[in-house]
Amino acid sequence: MDVMSTRKAEEFAKELAGNTTPLNELQVVMRSLLKSVLERMLNSELDVHLSGGSSDSRTAATLGS
């Protein structure tokens, strides 16, 4: 992860921690975030395999790098 992505993740974590008070609420938010990230990653991998393209260039393009 590059420096900019790390900073964005840290800012998001601070904001998230300030907006969610109960632990179970935070767990629900984190589960939803993880689900979304994993689905996007897996869909990118699936697109690469089905199209026969290069995984490095396709994955970077899909993730906005």
C-alpha positions as a Markdown table, in Angstrom:
| # | Residue | x | y | z |
|---|---|---|---|---|
| 1 | Met | 0.0 | 0.0 | 0.0 |
| 2 | Asp | 1.4 | 3.4 | -0.9 |
| 3 | Val | 1.7 | 6.3 | 1.4 |
| 4 | Met | -1.4 | 8.1 | 0.1 |
| 5 | Ser | -3.5 | 5.0 | 0.5 |
| 6 | Thr | -2.2 | 4.5 | 4.0 |
| 7 | Arg | -3.1 | 8.1 | 5.0 |
| 8 | Lys | -6.6 | 7.7 | 3.5 |
| 9 | Ala | -7.1 | 4.4 | 5.4 |
| 10 | Glu | -5.9 | 6.1 | 8.7 |
| 11 | Glu | -8.2 | 9.1 | 8.2 |
| 12 | Phe | -11.1 | 6.7 | 7.4 |
| 13 | Ala | -10.4 | 4.7 | 10.5 |
| 14 | Lys | -10.4 | 7.8 | 12.7 |
| 15 | Glu | -13.7 | 9.0 | 11.2 |
| 16 | Leu | -15.2 | 5.5 | 11.6 |
| 17 | Ala | -14.1 | 5.2 | 15.2 |
| 18 | Gly | -15.6 | 8.7 | 16.0 |
| 19 | Asn | -19.0 | 7.8 | 14.4 |
| 20 | Thr | -19.5 | 4.3 | 15.8 |
| 21 | Thr | -19.8 | 4.0 | 19.5 |
| 22 | Pro | -20.9 | 0.4 | 20.4 |
| 23 | Leu | -18.5 | -2.4 | 19.6 |
| 24 | Asn | -21.2 | -4.4 | 17.8 |
| 25 | Glu | -21.9 | -1.4 | 15.5 |
| 26 | Leu | -18.3 | -1.2 | 14.6 |
| 27 | Gln | -18.2 | -4.9 | 13.9 |
| 28 | Val | -21.1 | -4.6 | 11.5 |
| 29 | Val | -19.5 | -1.7 | 9.7 |
| 30 | Met | -16.1 | -3.5 | 9.4 |
| 31 | Arg | -17.8 | -6.7 | 8.2 |
| 32 | Ser | -19.6 | -4.7 | 5.5 |
| 33 | Leu | -16.4 | -3.0 | 4.5 |
| 34 | Leu | -14.4 | -6.2 | 4.3 |
| 35 | Lys | -17.2 | -7.8 | 2.2 |
| 36 | Ser | -17.2 | -4.9 | -0.2 |
| 37 | Val | -13.4 | -5.0 | -0.6 |
| 38 | Leu | -13.2 | -8.8 | -1.1 |
| 39 | Glu | -16.0 | -8.8 | -3.6 |
| 40 | Arg | -14.3 | -6.1 | -5.7 |
| 41 | Met | -11.0 | -7.9 | -5.5 |
| 42 | Leu | -12.5 | -11.2 | -6.5 |
| 43 | Asn | -14.5 | -9.7 | -9.3 |
| 44 | Ser | -11.3 | -8.1 | -10.7 |
| 45 | Glu | -9.5 | -11.4 | -10.6 |
| 46 | Leu | -12.5 | -13.1 | -12.3 |
| 47 | Asp | -12.5 | -10.5 | -15.0 |
| 48 | Val | -8.8 | -11.0 | -15.6 |
| 49 | His | -9.1 | -14.8 | -15.9 |
| 50 | Leu | -12.2 | -14.6 | -18.1 |
| 51 | Ser | -10.7 | -12.0 | -20.5 |
| 52 | Gly | -7.2 | -13.6 | -20.6 |
| 53 | Gly | -5.6 | -10.3 | -19.8 |
| 54 | Ser | -2.6 | -9.5 | -17.7 |
| 55 | Ser | -3.5 | -9.6 | -14.0 |
| 56 | Asp | -1.1 | -6.8 | -13.1 |
| 57 | Ser | -2.4 | -4.2 | -15.5 |
| 58 | Arg | -6.1 | -5.2 | -15.2 |
| 59 | Thr | -6.1 | -5.3 | -11.4 |
| 60 | Ala | -4.3 | -1.9 | -11.1 |
| 61 | Ala | -6.7 | -0.4 | -13.6 |
| 62 | Thr | -9.8 | -1.8 | -11.7 |
| 63 | Leu | -8.5 | -0.6 | -8.4 |
| 64 | Gly | -7.8 | 2.8 | -9.7 |
| 65 | Ser | -4.0 | 2.8 | -9.5 |
